[in-house]
């Protein structure tokens, strides 16, 4: 079977690797896929432009590859295009961090190349990569409709990028839509500047790479990662709401600012800004940048304390989002006024960022474990033996709020494993929150998920020289407006490599600590 070195092919389920190799070999195989998700290139050691997923004609021609609800529609064509050509900047940042976690020179060099590409504002045929004001869409930021021009190097990046503008449908080979769909030319058409991708792409990914490259103290104002991280602070400041949360994305000129606050993206922004703050404190000439960063962090922490958690149907949860309406801010409510779905990653990432001291101090001893138990009730993935052994987690509960226990997302599962390690370690620390029993329960779930998720690893090359994880165990609706596909995934594999190397992406340097640990904003 052709491997991912052939861009028009995909590894199928028959090639899955149910018995993983030993740890050292496993890390090397994961590293190979993360470094070269498209496989070996024809031009020597050229890595090529990475993509978020590996899915070619073999996958798209399989019955059930796409939802029947979009079959024959323009949406189906665009789904194939973004999967085949797109690099989501969150996935790219995960790739950077995973490569940095290996410490290998070639991996670090590839990770730094991505930082340089973002700073250049160009990828192949694509320019610009940022949602500047004054362009075609004339993006405006926040309630004040702030204009961010190219000279200021501050605008958000588009959430997904490609090196190609002119595209070919990986299923049909055509360069235009079918005549019954209008026959339009297929070009890259995905321009959404989301906060979440920017938190990873401009802050977390580059700063982790620079830390692994430079060490703890060798920082300068000229460091490309520092320049990139600083560059989005004005945009974040413009997008910060009156209650401290930062809006999900800017709006094109003439449209009102969507006053939606995504909690997952605000949590990752908090982690990224905490890293930037730590770096700025080591660069005396950038001390004047600290007040803006501290202001953002203080506002975010105030927002989390007031609006992140709530009791829904009798259980403590982290809301997926909140929005402003006629009566003010509505936690747990989307912009359309409907209740937000349960979001597993808001809980796992939220706990990883805020930690035991913050969460248990505000919601009672054991609150971190209670929030994790809510995730397991709604989205825990269990084996088929009837023994209810946790094997991973999915995305959300069902459309009616019912639990979904037959969907596994390896990416979200690795995030949960990382969380279990952090919270268990913090429950083991001396002090008022110490609880070895709770720590032991989290360690148990960590071990069972590591074992359970391994069945979704797959050989990712014809020569079995690369190992990848599928994005999901089956095609499924996530509950958040997009489908998850069972194809090799860059972000899932990058998370696997981070977990393999015991590297926590939310803490500068990868330590097993919550991002909030040791952060003192009391003077603000």
Phi, psi and omega per residue, in radians:
X1 nan 2.418 3.084
X2 -1.158 2.466 3.120
X3 -1.733 -2.897 -3.073
X4 -1.273 -0.104 3.026
X5 -1.170 -0.391 2.998
X6 -1.651 1.944 -3.017
X7 -1.200 -0.201 3.128
X8 -1.732 0.351 -3.125
X9 -2.323 2.956 3.125
X10 -2.534 2.560 3.037
X11 -1.282 2.248 -3.112
X12 -1.712 3.043 -3.105
X13 -1.037 -0.462 -3.125
X14 -1.162 -0.263 -3.112
X15 -1.724 0.184 -3.066
X16 -1.174 2.630 -3.069
X17 -1.914 1.636 -3.046
X18 -1.408 -0.326 3.115
X19 -2.033 1.772 -3.035
X20 -1.241 2.613 3.089
X21 -1.236 2.987 3.101
X22 -1.012 2.840 -2.974
X23 -0.962 -0.825 -3.076
X24 -1.090 -0.798 3.113
X25 -1.175 -0.645 -3.133
X26 -1.083 -0.782 3.130
X27 -1.081 -0.699 3.136
X28 -1.144 -0.697 -3.140
X29 -1.209 -0.690 3.070
X30 -1.130 -0.737 -3.141
X31 -1.046 -0.673 -3.124
X32 -1.108 -0.743 3.122
X33 -1.196 -0.743 -3.127
X34 -1.106 -0.657 3.117
X35 -1.230 -0.740 -3.063
X36 -2.278 1.281 -3.101
X37 -1.114 -0.287 3.056
X38 -1.682 0.063 3.117
X39 1.504 -3.086 3.130
X40 -1.090 2.412 -3.122
X41 -1.695 2.873 -3.107
X42 -1.345 -0.339 -3.066
X43 -1.738 1.273 3.087
X44 1.054 -2.174 -3.074
X45 -1.731 0.303 3.127
X46 -1.043 2.168 -3.087
X47 -1.339 -0.615 -3.109
X48 1.422 2.971 -3.128
X49 -1.322 2.164 -3.116
X50 -1.262 2.743 3.060
X51 -2.271 2.778 -3.049
X52 -1.319 -0.513 -3.086
X53 -2.385 2.729 3.064
X54 -2.014 1.721 -3.100
X55 -2.528 2.040 3.140
X56 -2.031 -2.807 -3.030
X57 -1.080 -0.600 3.131
X58 -0.998 -0.671 3.111
X59 -1.314 -0.871 -3.023
X60 -1.118 -0.458 3.136
X61 -1.486 -0.051 3.112
X62 -1.358 2.318 3.095
X63 -0.981 2.346 3.133
X64 1.453 0.104 -3.131
X65 -1.088 -0.573 3.109
X66 -2.169 2.779 -3.114
X67 -1.074 2.380 3.081
X68 -1.080 -0.371 -3.135
X69 -1.198 -0.386 -3.140
X70 -1.949 0.033 -3.106
X71 -0.990 2.284 3.112
X72 1.360 0.086 -3.119
X73 -1.816 2.925 3.076
X74 -1.111 -0.537 3.132
X75 -1.053 -0.680 3.139
X76 -1.098 -0.699 3.114
X77 -1.125 -0.811 -3.119
X78 -1.141 -0.586 3.075
X79 -1.089 -0.777 3.132
X80 -1.092 -0.662 -3.093
X81 -1.193 -0.807 -3.102
X82 -1.214 -0.578 3.096
X83 -1.202 -0.695 -3.058
X84 -1.340 -0.655 -3.014
X85 -1.895 -0.289 -2.906
X86 -1.504 2.549 2.960
X87 -2.095 1.825 3.043
X88 -1.226 2.356 -3.034
X89 -1.235 -0.373 2.964
X90 -1.149 -0.810 3.106
X91 -1.050 -0.708 3.142
X92 -1.102 -0.701 3.117
X93 -1.182 -0.700 3.059
X94 -1.037 -0.702 3.088
X95 -1.061 -0.804 3.115
X96 -0.984 -0.852 -3.069
X97 -1.140 -0.756 -3.139
X98 -1.093 -0.755 3.094
X99 -1.087 -0.739 3.120
X100 -1.097 -0.590 -3.105
X101 -1.127 -0.372 3.128
X102 -1.349 -0.463 -3.086
X103 1.303 0.004 -3.110
X104 -1.288 2.459 -3.061
X105 -1.059 -0.796 -3.118
X106 -1.134 -0.653 3.130
X107 -1.169 -0.764 3.115
X108 -1.115 -0.665 3.122
X109 -1.108 -0.758 3.110
X110 -1.116 -0.661 3.123
X111 -1.154 -0.692 3.114
X112 -1.197 -0.544 3.109
X113 -1.055 -0.619 3.135
X114 -1.179 -0.711 3.065
X115 -1.016 -0.777 -3.139
X116 -1.106 -0.675 3.129
X117 -1.094 -0.770 3.134
X118 -1.110 -0.710 3.109
X119 -1.114 -0.544 3.130
X120 -1.310 -0.279 -3.139
X121 1.093 0.541 -3.105
X122 -2.630 2.441 3.032
X123 -2.443 1.883 -3.121
X124 0.993 -2.132 -3.141
X125 -1.378 -0.118 -2.970
X126 -1.703 2.186 3.057
X127 -2.831 2.315 -0.022
X128 -1.458 2.936 3.063
X129 -1.749 -0.087 -3.086
X130 -1.945 2.702 3.132
X131 -1.560 1.296 -3.109
X132 -1.257 2.735 2.902
X133 -1.413 2.686 3.097
X134 1.553 -0.127 3.111
X135 -1.569 -2.735 -3.089
X136 -1.029 -0.819 -3.136
X137 -1.518 -0.393 3.139
X138 0.924 1.106 -3.060
X139 -1.117 2.454 3.091
X140 -2.181 2.561 -2.936
X141 -2.029 2.088 2.977
X142 1.409 -3.114 -3.104
X143 -1.093 -0.495 3.136
X144 -1.485 0.049 -3.123
X145 0.881 0.833 -3.112
X146 -1.091 2.389 3.098
X147 -1.680 2.224 3.134
X148 -2.079 1.803 -3.086
X149 -1.471 2.840 -3.069
X150 -1.027 -0.586 -3.094
X151 -1.127 -0.429 -3.090
X152 -1.425 -0.197 3.133
X153 0.836 0.892 -3.065
X154 -2.233 -0.355 -2.998
X155 -1.099 2.714 3.058
X156 -1.136 2.633 2.963
X157 -1.399 2.679 2.967
X158 -1.163 2.530 -3.005
X159 -1.151 -0.514 3.107
X160 -2.308 2.485 -3.134
X161 -2.300 2.931 3.083
X162 -2.544 2.723 3.041
X163 -1.497 -0.170 -3.097
X164 -1.995 2.479 3.005
X165 -1.728 -0.816 3.091
X166 -1.488 2.247 -2.978
X167 -2.135 2.781 3.077
X168 -2.217 2.315 -3.140
X169 -1.096 2.100 -3.103
X170 -1.170 -0.274 3.109
X171 -1.540 -0.863 -3.023
X172 -1.692 -0.367 -3.045
X173 1.400 -0.002 -3.115
X174 -1.408 2.675 3.107
X175 -1.825 0.114 3.090
X176 -2.371 2.770 3.004
X177 -1.111 2.660 3.028
X178 -0.971 2.651 -3.093
X179 -1.013 -0.606 3.141
X180 -1.213 -0.235 3.076
X181 -1.864 0.252 3.050
X182 1.873 -0.343 3.072
X183 1.264 0.264 -3.110
X184 -1.145 2.690 3.135
X185 -1.209 2.468 3.140
X186 -1.522 1.991 3.107
X187 -2.371 2.817 3.103
X188 -1.083 2.246 -3.010
X189 -2.507 0.721 -3.069
X190 -2.146 1.699 -3.018
X191 -2.261 1.328 3.100
X192 -2.146 1.967 -3.123
X193 -1.553 1.430 -3.090
X194 -1.461 2.549 3.108
X195 -1.058 -0.733 -3.034
X196 -1.019 -0.888 3.128
X197 -1.067 -0.620 -3.139
X198 -1.214 -0.604 3.102
X199 -1.078 -0.686 3.103
X200 -1.343 -0.802 -2.966
X201 -1.274 -0.646 -3.060
X202 -1.751 -0.303 -3.085
X203 -2.040 -1.244 -2.940
X204 -1.119 -0.909 -3.091
X205 -1.061 -1.018 -3.103
X206 -1.064 -0.676 -3.115
X207 -1.204 -0.652 3.081
X208 -1.131 -0.701 3.114
X209 -1.116 -0.789 3.141
X210 -1.105 -0.674 3.118
X211 -1.073 -0.804 -3.124
X212 -1.210 -0.476 -3.140
X213 -1.423 -0.654 -2.960
X214 -1.823 -0.354 -3.006
X215 1.565 -3.040 -2.982
X216 -1.352 -0.488 -2.965
X217 -2.062 -0.152 -3.060
X218 -1.568 1.291 3.135
X219 -2.056 2.572 3.057
X220 -2.529 2.811 -3.137
X221 -1.168 -0.316 -3.141
X222 -1.543 -0.106 3.139
X223 -1.019 2.230 -3.103
X224 -0.980 -0.647 3.132
X225 -1.143 -0.680 3.107
X226 -1.155 -0.756 3.112
X227 -1.058 -0.760 -3.132
X228 -1.158 -0.779 -3.119
X229 -1.106 -0.787 3.121
X230 -1.068 -0.528 -2.972
X231 -1.165 -0.410 -3.116
X232 -1.746 0.005 3.137
X233 -1.059 -0.795 3.113
X234 -1.043 -0.651 3.108
X235 -1.139 -0.751 3.115
X236 -1.102 -0.713 3.130
X237 -1.102 -0.734 3.125
X238 -1.137 -0.510 -3.079
X239 -1.595 -0.046 -3.119
X240 -1.315 2.266 -3.097
X241 -1.409 3.050 -3.132
X242 -1.174 -0.318 -3.137
X243 -1.778 0.108 3.032
X244 1.801 -0.507 3.089
X245 -1.252 2.686 -3.105
X246 -1.840 2.322 -3.096
X247 -1.071 2.697 -3.010
X248 -1.202 -0.594 -3.123
X249 -2.868 2.707 3.074
X250 -1.312 3.097 -3.127
X251 -2.165 2.624 3.039
X252 -1.184 2.609 -3.100
X253 -0.979 2.402 -3.126
X254 1.670 -0.213 3.086
X255 -1.914 2.498 3.135
X256 -1.228 2.671 3.059
X257 -1.087 2.169 3.039
X258 -1.234 2.072 -3.002
X259 -1.641 0.972 3.117
X260 -1.869 2.350 3.091
X261 -2.043 1.995 3.090
X262 -1.516 2.139 -3.059
X263 -1.261 -0.646 3.100
X264 -1.028 -0.782 -3.094
X265 -1.244 -0.556 3.083
X266 -1.220 -0.611 3.091
X267 -1.144 -0.743 3.116
X268 -1.223 -0.592 3.045
X269 -1.073 -0.732 3.114
X270 -1.024 -0.806 3.132
X271 -1.078 -0.767 -3.129
X272 -1.141 -0.725 3.118
X273 -1.186 -0.591 3.071
X274 -1.093 -0.669 3.065
X275 -1.138 -0.807 -3.137
X276 -1.049 -0.714 3.114
X277 -1.038 -0.775 -3.140
X278 -1.069 -0.670 3.135
X279 -1.256 -0.777 -3.115
X280 -1.049 -0.559 3.129
X281 -1.151 -0.276 3.131
X282 -1.711 0.019 -3.100
X283 -2.149 1.642 -3.027
X284 -0.943 -0.651 -3.076
X285 -1.252 -0.159 3.105
X286 -1.890 0.268 -3.138
X287 -1.039 -0.488 -3.138
X288 -1.221 -0.210 3.103
X289 -1.465 -0.314 -3.046
X290 -1.087 -0.716 -3.109
X291 -1.010 -0.686 3.117
X292 -1.145 -0.762 3.134
X293 -1.133 -0.768 3.117
X294 -1.102 -0.652 3.110
X295 -1.112 -0.728 3.080
X296 -1.110 -0.815 -3.127
X297 -1.087 -0.764 3.140
X298 -1.102 -0.725 3.106
X299 -1.116 -0.735 3.120
X300 -1.110 -0.788 -3.131
X301 -1.098 -0.696 3.078
X302 -1.089 -0.718 3.104
X303 -1.095 -0.807 3.137
X304 -1.032 -0.756 -3.089
X305 -1.171 -0.483 -3.093
X306 -1.685 -0.515 -2.894
X307 -2.334 -0.112 -3.081
X308 -1.308 -0.850 -3.023
X309 -1.743 2.677 3.068
X310 -2.942 2.833 3.096
X311 -1.622 2.111 3.126
X312 -2.194 2.185 -3.120
X313 0.895 0.678 3.036
X314 1.441 0.065 3.131
X315 -2.217 2.581 3.084
X316 -1.278 2.281 3.127
X317 -2.422 2.819 2.856
X318 -1.666 2.173 3.101
X319 -1.147 2.551 3.097
X320 -1.224 -0.570 -3.067
X321 -2.882 -3.059 3.016
X322 -2.770 2.837 -3.108
X323 -2.621 2.748 3.068
X324 -1.524 2.378 3.046
X325 -2.293 -2.892 -3.098
X326 -1.060 -0.585 -3.109
X327 -1.609 0.139 -3.105
X328 1.952 -2.692 -3.086
X329 -1.423 2.429 -3.083
X330 -2.137 1.681 3.097
X331 -1.078 2.413 3.088
X332 1.336 0.239 -3.111
X333 -2.159 2.346 3.123
X334 -1.401 3.017 -3.101
X335 -1.063 -0.517 -3.138
X336 -1.429 0.059 3.110
X337 1.537 -0.040 -3.135
X338 -1.554 2.655 3.094
X339 -1.084 2.433 3.108
X340 -1.280 2.550 3.090
X341 -1.209 2.804 3.013
X342 -1.139 2.322 -3.108
X343 -2.126 1.970 -3.097
X344 -1.100 -0.697 -3.034
X345 -1.246 -0.461 3.061
X346 -1.066 -0.622 3.141
X347 -1.304 -0.851 -3.070
X348 -1.209 -0.766 3.102
X349 -1.251 -0.663 3.131
X350 -1.052 -0.753 3.097
X351 -1.172 -0.664 3.121
X352 -1.112 -0.574 -3.103
X353 -1.474 -0.795 -3.007
X354 -1.523 -0.658 3.041
X355 1.398 3.048 -3.036
X356 -1.160 -0.798 -3.076
X357 -0.991 -0.823 -3.114
X358 -1.226 -0.847 -3.009
X359 -1.284 -0.851 -3.105
X360 -1.220 -0.535 3.099
X361 -1.123 -0.539 -3.057
X362 -1.699 -0.443 -3.035
X363 -2.152 0.119 3.075
X364 1.759 2.693 -3.111
X365 -1.032 2.325 3.137
X366 1.487 0.120 -3.114
X367 -1.091 -0.624 3.118
X368 -1.051 -0.785 3.120
X369 -1.154 -0.682 3.131
X370 -1.067 -0.705 3.105
X371 -1.153 -0.670 3.084
X372 -1.162 -0.692 3.098
X373 -1.093 -0.586 3.077
X374 -1.106 -0.698 3.085
X375 -1.051 -0.786 -3.121
X376 -1.125 -0.661 3.121
X377 -1.139 -0.668 -3.053
X378 -1.521 -0.673 -2.965
X379 -2.349 0.146 -3.131
X380 -1.047 2.368 3.111
X381 -1.761 2.132 -3.025
X382 -2.066 2.824 -3.128
X383 -1.302 3.100 -3.085
X384 -1.705 0.227 -3.052
X385 -1.613 -0.026 -3.125
X386 1.331 0.132 -3.107
X387 -1.642 -0.056 3.108
X388 0.951 0.824 3.032
X389 -1.583 2.149 -3.090
X390 -1.168 2.213 -3.136
X391 -1.995 -0.177 -3.115
X392 2.879 -2.937 3.061
X393 -2.369 2.785 3.050
X394 -1.796 -2.571 -3.029
X395 -1.764 -0.896 -2.994
X396 -2.731 3.060 2.981
X397 -1.372 3.091 -3.102
X398 -1.292 3.067 -3.086
X399 -1.060 -0.442 3.093
X400 -1.728 0.192 -3.114
X401 1.517 0.030 -3.132
X402 -1.274 2.606 3.129
X403 -1.092 2.606 3.060
X404 -2.182 1.963 -3.037
X405 -2.035 0.162 -3.132
X406 -1.995 0.244 3.099
X407 -2.033 2.299 3.057
X408 -2.184 2.245 2.973
X409 -1.865 1.890 3.086
X410 -0.965 -0.709 3.132
X411 -1.023 -0.906 -3.108
X412 -1.182 -0.517 3.093
X413 -1.165 -0.759 3.104
X414 -1.111 -0.609 3.039
X415 -1.096 -0.638 3.094
X416 -1.216 -0.664 3.084
X417 -1.072 -0.780 3.101
X418 -1.034 -0.747 3.119
X419 -1.089 -0.794 3.140
X420 -1.003 -0.698 3.123
X421 -1.112 -0.780 -3.099
X422 -1.142 -0.896 -3.051
X423 -1.207 -0.648 3.068
X424 -1.075 -0.783 3.135
X425 -1.072 -0.649 -3.123
X426 -1.331 -0.531 3.024
X427 -1.241 -0.334 3.123
X428 -1.526 -0.176 -3.122
X429 -1.277 2.631 3.039
X430 -1.097 2.638 3.095
X431 2.277 -3.067 -3.006
X432 -1.196 -0.357 -3.116
X433 -1.699 0.021 -3.091
X434 -1.033 2.285 3.107
X435 -2.745 1.574 -3.111
X436 -1.045 -0.492 3.141
X437 -1.165 -0.819 3.100
X438 -1.096 -0.684 3.106
X439 -1.067 -0.727 -3.139
X440 -1.108 -0.676 3.121
X441 -1.111 -0.702 3.115
X442 -1.202 -0.678 3.096
X443 -1.097 -0.651 3.108
X444 -1.088 -0.795 3.132
X445 -1.151 -0.646 3.082
X446 -1.004 -0.851 -3.097
X447 -1.138 -0.757 -3.088
X448 -1.190 -0.592 3.115
X449 -1.263 -0.652 3.090
X450 -1.030 -0.742 3.111
X451 -1.213 -0.767 -3.045
X452 -1.175 -0.691 -3.056
X453 -1.294 -0.268 -3.070
X454 -1.103 -0.406 -3.121
X455 -1.224 -0.182 -3.140
X456 -1.813 0.315 2.974
X457 -1.491 2.600 -3.087
X458 -2.502 2.532 2.988
X459 -1.087 2.269 -3.035
X460 -1.968 0.328 3.042
X461 -2.691 2.713 -3.138
X462 -1.083 -0.518 -3.098
X463 -1.586 0.083 -3.116
X464 0.997 0.675 3.129
X465 -1.767 0.047 3.141
X466 -2.503 2.550 -3.123
X467 -2.157 2.296 3.134
X468 -2.278 2.789 3.026
X469 -1.907 2.473 3.068
X470 -1.203 2.699 3.113
X471 -1.293 -0.576 3.100
X472 -2.656 2.776 -3.127
X473 -1.283 -0.357 3.084
X474 -2.753 2.840 3.072
X475 -1.154 2.309 -3.076
X476 -2.732 2.671 2.961
X477 -1.355 2.367 -3.095
X478 -1.456 -0.360 -3.027
X479 1.674 -0.035 -3.084
X480 -2.131 0.396 3.030
X481 1.599 0.158 3.115
X482 -2.545 2.689 -3.141
X483 -1.610 2.514 2.980
X484 -1.721 2.366 -3.087
X485 -2.000 2.563 -3.137
X486 -1.460 1.142 -3.112
X487 -2.212 2.732 3.093
X488 -0.963 2.335 -2.967
X489 -2.174 2.297 3.104
X490 -1.149 -0.804 -3.079
X491 -1.212 -0.664 3.108
X492 -1.100 -0.745 -3.125
X493 -1.233 -0.644 3.076
X494 -1.103 -0.751 3.076
X495 -1.077 -0.696 3.109
X496 -1.040 -0.727 3.140
X497 -1.194 -0.677 3.072
X498 -1.059 -0.802 3.137
X499 -1.130 -0.717 3.111
X500 -1.017 -0.671 -3.120
X501 -1.629 0.149 3.112
X502 0.932 0.830 -3.090
X503 -2.005 2.045 -3.133
X504 -1.567 2.001 -3.043
X505 -1.213 -0.309 -3.038
X506 -1.496 -0.089 -3.103
X507 -2.175 2.248 -3.074
X508 -1.043 2.110 -3.079
X509 1.676 -0.152 3.012
X510 1.474 0.218 -3.121
X511 -1.160 2.787 -3.114
X512 -1.466 1.141 3.131
X513 -2.364 2.655 2.999
X514 -1.218 2.639 -3.102
X515 -1.077 -0.469 -3.086
X516 -1.428 -0.225 -3.036
X517 -1.179 2.206 3.119
X518 1.412 0.031 3.141
X519 -1.489 2.019 -3.085
X520 -1.902 1.876 3.102
X521 -1.949 0.336 -3.016
X522 -1.138 -0.415 -3.112
X523 -1.410 -0.104 -3.098
X524 -1.629 nan nan
